[in-house]
Amino acid sequence: MKPNTLTPADVDKIAKLAKIPVTEEEKKTLAAGFIKVLAVLDTLKNADVKNVEPTHQVTGLENVTREDDIDATRMFTQDQALANAQRKHNGYFVVDQVLEQ
């Protein structure tokens, strides 16, 4: 298996996709860290797990759920909800469009 390679240019591309600013020094540090993580993942890929049962939950805890009951006494009517709106149209709030590059 070929060794994992990741360059500062690769980190730069990932950072741009995630819209995270990184300095040149951080790119070098992150590239080295990513290579270490990928090496650990390669080690895990080679682990013999054919006789291991899948584990989905290890704590024994269960989700606590409740019924999704509607309490009409705590609900606003549409007119009440829109009462203080600065701008509204056909029963909806009107807000400025937000588009950023």
Secondary structure, DSSP 8 states (H G I E B T S, - for coil): -------HHHHHHHHHHHT----HHHHHHHHHHHHHHHHHHHHHHTS--TT----S-SS------------GGG---HHHHHTT-SSEETTEE--------
